[in-house]
């Protein structure tokens, strides 16, 4: 009888220990996995660029263009395109940038471009709304 009680005690204790050790692993609260950080497409465009511009009408020019974050996740603001101290609103999708046609003062701007590593390539037009003269340009912009 003593052996039986001892065996029963050992079996019950083994089961209890197994349950408790299993429960401790299962009953612990799992730490939530960190949320994956979303990197917006526009982030890679933001910065200051040394710009070399080649235009049909106006003289070729070298100047700086600055791109800053816009109000919405896919928006940017481009400063100083065509070496004019103006702000233009644009949209970024992937490595493409688009400045929809917009008039600032007496000048209408329209631009598209692509980003390849730290180089931004732009095709754009600038039109004087009073005279109708339109300049078409390309620009190679290197991020500083």
ZAKEMAR-93005 format. One record per atom (N, C-alpha, C): residue in three letters; x, y, z. Coordinates in steps of 0.05 Angstrom, whole numbers, padded with zeros to 5 digits, always signed. Each point is the difference from the previous one (the first is absolute). Last residue first. Example, Ala and Ser with C-alpha at 12.3 -4.5 7.8 and 13.67 -1.06 7.14 Angstrom:
2
ser+00257-00045+00142;ser+00016+00024+00001;ser-00015+00022+00014;ala+00006-00115-00001;ala-00018+00024+00000;ala+00018+00024+00000;
end
This chain:
144
unk+00443+01335-01043;unk+00024+00008+00016;unk+00001-00017+00025;unk-00044-00022-00101;unk-00006+00005+00028;unk+00026+00005+00015;unk-00022+00020-00104;unk+00015-00018+00017;unk-00004+00007+00029;unk-00048+00014-00104;unk+00002+00010+00027;unk+00014-00021+00017;unk-00024+00035-00107;unk+00013-00022+00015;unk+00007+00010+00028;unk-00073+00031-00083;unk+00018+00006+00022;unk+00010-00026+00012;unk-00054+00050-00092;unk+00007-00024+00014;unk+00019+00009+00022;unk-00081+00057-00061;unk+00027-00005+00012;unk+00003-00029+00010;unk-00060+00083-00060;unk+00000-00029+00007;unk+00029-00007+00008;unk-00066+00095-00010;unk+00027-00012+00000;unk-00003-00029+00009;unk-00069+00082-00043;unk+00004-00025+00016;unk+00028-00010-00004;unk-00069+00094-00014;unk+00026-00013-00005;unk+00004-00023+00019;unk-00074+00064+00000;unk-00004-00026-00013;unk+00026-00014-00006;unk-00023+00087+00047;unk+00010+00001-00027;unk-00005-00026-00016;unk-00032+00010+00091;unk-00006+00026-00014;unk+00009-00001-00029;unk+00017-00073+00060;unk-00029+00001-00007;unk-00007+00027-00014;unk+00091-00061+00003;unk-00008+00027+00009;unk-00029+00004-00009;unk+00051-00096+00020;unk-00013+00017-00019;unk-00007+00027+00013;unk+00061-00099+00007;unk-00006+00025+00014;unk-00011+00019-00021;unk+00022-00114+00015;unk-00005+00023-00017;unk-00008+00024+00018;unk+00060-00101+00009;unk-00021+00019+00008;unk-00003+00022-00020;unk+00052-00098+00037;unk-00009+00012-00025;unk-00022+00020+00008;unk+00084-00054+00060;unk-00026+00015-00004;unk-00003+00008-00029;unk+00058-00069+00075;unk-00001+00009-00028;unk-00028+00012-00005;unk+00069-00027+00088;unk-00027+00006-00009;unk+00001+00012-00028;unk+00068-00062+00070;unk-00003+00017-00024;unk-00030+00003-00007;unk+00044-00059+00067;unk+00000+00028+00010;unk-00003+00020-00023;unk-00037-00094-00016;unk+00019+00002+00022;unk-00001+00029+00010;unk-00056+00002-00071;unk+00017-00023-00003;unk+00023+00004+00020;unk-00104+00044-00028;unk+00023-00001+00018;unk+00014-00026-00003;unk-00068+00066-00066;unk+00006-00026+00013;unk+00025+00003+00017;unk-00085+00068-00048;unk+00028-00008+00003;unk+00001-00027+00014;unk-00063+00093-00043;unk+00001-00028+00007;unk+00029-00008+00004;unk-00065+00099-00007;unk+00024-00016+00000;unk-00006-00030+00007;unk-00037+00112-00020;unk-00009-00028-00002;unk+00026-00017-00001;unk-00039+00112+00017;unk+00020-00022+00002;unk-00013-00027-00004;unk-00016+00115-00018;unk-00013-00026+00002;unk+00022-00022-00001;unk-00004+00112+00027;unk+00014-00022-00013;unk-00015-00026+00006;unk-00013+00092+00035;unk-00007+00000-00028;unk+00012-00023-00015;unk-00017-00010+00102;unk+00004+00027-00011;unk-00009-00001-00029;unk-00002-00090+00019;unk+00010+00016+00023;unk+00008+00027-00012;unk-00059-00095-00030;unk+00009+00027-00006;unk+00008+00014+00026;unk-00006-00108-00039;unk-00009+00020+00020;unk+00013+00026-00007;unk-00007-00113-00031;unk+00000+00027-00009;unk-00012+00019+00021;unk+00044-00088+00037;unk-00021+00006-00019;unk+00000+00030-00007;unk+00078-00067+00029;unk-00009+00027+00008;unk-00022+00007-00019;unk+00050-00097+00032;unk-00017+00015-00019;unk-00008+00027+00013;unk+00071-00095+00008;unk-00009+00025+00011;unk-00016+00015-00021;unk+00041-00108+00025;unk-00010+00021-00019;unk-00010+00024+00015;unk+00031-00088+00034;unk+00022+00017-00007;unk-00007+00022-00019;unk-00076-00039+00060;unk+00024-00016-00006;unk+00023+00019-00005;unk-00072+00059+00000;unk-00009-00028+00000;unk+00024-00017-00008;unk-00028+00110+00030;unk+00020-00021-00004;unk-00013-00027+00001;unk-00027+00112-00019;unk-00008-00026+00010;unk+00022-00020-00007;unk-00008+00117+00015;unk+00002-00024-00017;unk-00008-00025+00014;unk+00006+00119-00002;unk-00010-00024+00013;unk+00002-00023-00019;unk+00059+00096+00010;unk-00018-00016-00017;unk-00008-00026+00015;unk+00046+00106+00016;unk-00007-00026+00012;unk-00019-00013-00019;unk+00082+00078-00020;unk-00029-00006+00003;unk-00003-00028+00012;unk+00077+00065-00037;unk-00005-00005+00029;unk-00030-00004+00004;unk+00062-00023-00087;unk-00020+00020+00008;unk-00007-00007+00030;unk+00057-00051-00063;unk+00014+00021+00015;unk-00019+00023+00006;unk-00027-00084-00036;unk+00005+00020-00021;unk+00014+00025+00013;unk-00041-00054+00075;unk+00003-00011-00027;unk+00003+00023-00020;unk-00010+00004+00102;unk+00020+00012-00017;unk+00004-00014-00027;unk-00050-00054+00078;unk+00007+00029+00001;unk+00023+00006-00020;unk-00084-00078+00024;unk+00026+00006-00013;unk+00004+00030-00001;unk-00061-00076+00060;unk+00002+00028-00010;unk+00028+00003-00011;unk-00068-00092+00014;unk+00024+00015+00006;unk-00004+00029-00008;unk-00064-00098+00023;unk+00005+00027-00011;unk+00028+00011+00008;unk-00050-00083+00027;unk+00013-00003-00027;unk+00007+00027-00012;unk-00043-00008+00088;unk+00022-00019-00001;unk+00015-00002-00026;unk-00048+00093+00025;unk-00009-00028-00001;unk+00024-00018-00003;unk+00018+00093+00004;unk-00020-00004+00021;unk-00009-00029+00002;unk+00099+00018-00038;unk-00025+00014-00004;unk-00020-00007+00022;unk+00114+00000-00004;unk-00025-00015+00003;unk-00024+00018-00004;unk+00091+00028-00049;unk-00009-00004+00028;unk-00026-00016-00001;unk+00090+00032-00067;unk-00026-00014+00002;unk-00005-00006+00029;unk+00065+00071-00067;unk-00005-00013+00026;unk-00028-00013-00001;unk+00084+00038-00070;unk-00028-00005+00004;unk-00003-00015+00027;unk+00080+00067-00051;unk-00009-00020+00019;unk-00030-00002-00001;unk+00071+00027-00084;unk-00012+00011+00025;unk-00008-00023+00018;unk+00038+00031-00107;unk+00007-00018+00023;unk-00011+00013+00025;unk-00022+00007-00115;unk+00004+00012+00027;unk+00008-00022+00020;unk-00019+00035-00113;unk+00005-00022+00018;unk+00008+00012+00027;unk-00061+00062-00061;unk+00028-00010+00002;unk+00001-00024+00019;unk-00091+00016-00055;unk+00016+00014+00020;unk+00028-00011+00001;unk-00058-00043-00061;unk+00000+00030-00004;unk+00019+00014+00019;unk-00006-00096+00001;unk-00001+00007-00028;unk+00002+00030-00004;unk+00045-00055+00086;unk-00026+00010-00011;unk+00003+00008-00029;unk+00048-00055+00090;unk+00005+00005-00028;unk-00028+00007-00012;unk+00054-00008+00105;unk-00024+00003-00017;unk+00008+00006-00029;unk+00035-00040+00101;unk+00011+00009-00025;unk-00023-00001-00020;unk+00010-00001+00115;unk-00014-00003-00025;unk+00014+00012-00023;unk+00006-00040+00108;unk+00015+00017-00019;unk-00011-00006-00027;unk-00056-00015+00094;unk+00013-00011-00024;unk+00015+00022-00015;unk-00049-00031+00103;unk+00009+00022-00017;unk+00017-00012-00023;unk-00085-00050+00057;unk+00028+00009+00002;unk+00006+00023-00018;unk-00074-00087+00002;unk+00004+00023+00016;unk+00030+00007+00003;unk-00038-00079-00045;unk+00002+00025-00017;unk+00008+00024+00017;unk-00018-00088+00038;unk+00025-00001-00015;unk+00004+00025-00018;unk-00080-00010+00051;unk+00023+00003+00018;unk+00026+00001-00016;unk-00091-00018-00035;unk+00011+00027-00003;unk+00026+00004+00016;unk-00053-00082+00001;unk+00015+00003-00024;unk+00014+00027-00001;unk-00023-00045+00096;unk-00014+00013-00023;unk+00019+00004-00023;unk-00001-00074+00080;unk+00016+00021-00011;unk-00014+00011-00024;unk-00029-00058+00092;unk-00006+00006-00027;unk+00017+00024-00009;unk+00012-00081+00077;unk+00001+00028-00005;unk-00005+00005-00030;unk-00036-00081+00064;unk+00019+00005-00022;unk-00002+00030-00007;unk-00020-00039+00099;unk-00013+00006-00025;unk+00021+00007-00021;unk+00019-00068+00083;unk+00001+00029-00008;unk-00013+00004-00027;unk-00032-00079+00064;unk+00021+00005-00019;unk+00000+00030-00008;unk-00035-00036+00096;unk-00009+00006-00027;unk+00024+00005-00018;unk+00002-00066+00084;unk+00005+00028-00006;unk-00008+00005-00028;unk-00045-00074+00065;unk+00019+00004-00022;unk+00004+00030-00004;unk-00029-00050+00092;unk-00009+00017-00021;unk+00022+00003-00021;unk-00011-00087+00062;unk+00013+00026-00001;unk-00012+00015-00023;unk-00025-00090+00017;unk-00016+00020+00014;unk+00014+00028-00001;unk+00040-00080-00038;unk-00025+00007-00015;unk-00014+00023+00013;unk+00078-00035+00041;unk+00008+00009-00027;unk-00025+00009-00015;unk-00014-00035+00085;unk+00016+00024+00002;unk+00009+00011-00027;unk-00048-00082+00007;unk-00017+00024+00003;unk+00017+00025+00002;unk+00043-00084-00003;unk-00013+00006-00026;unk-00017+00025+00002;unk+00040-00031+00078;unk+00021+00010-00018;unk-00012+00006-00027;unk-00059-00037+00064;unk+00009+00027+00008;unk+00022+00011-00019;unk-00032-00088-00014;unk-00021+00019-00005;unk+00009+00028+00007;unk+00058-00071+00020;unk-00003+00003-00029;unk-00021+00021-00006;unk+00010-00022+00090;unk+00023+00015-00010;unk-00001+00004-00030;unk-00066-00054+00038;unk-00003+00028+00010;unk+00023+00017-00010;unk+00003-00092-00017;unk-00021+00012-00016;unk-00004+00030+00008;unk+00060-00052+00050;unk+00010+00004-00027;unk-00020+00014-00018;unk-00027-00023+00087;unk+00020+00022+00001;unk+00011+00005-00028;unk-00057-00074+00011;unk-00015+00025+00004;unk+00019+00024-00001;unk+00039-00085-00003;unk-00015+00005-00024;unk-00015+00026+00002;unk+00046-00029+00076;unk+00019+00007-00021;unk-00014+00007-00026;unk-00052-00034+00072;unk+00010+00027+00007;unk+00019+00010-00023;unk-00031-00088-00005;unk-00022+00019-00006;unk+00009+00028+00005;unk+00060-00067+00023;unk-00003+00002-00029;unk-00022+00019-00007;unk+00010-00017+00091;unk+00024+00014-00010;unk-00002+00003-00030;unk-00066-00052+00041;unk-00003+00029+00007;unk+00023+00016-00010;unk+00007-00093-00010;unk-00022+00011-00017;unk-00004+00030+00005;unk+00060-00047+00054;unk+00011+00004-00026;unk-00021+00011-00019;unk-00027-00022+00086;unk+00018+00023+00002;unk+00012+00006-00028;unk-00053-00076+00011;unk-00016+00024+00000;unk+00017+00025+00000;
end
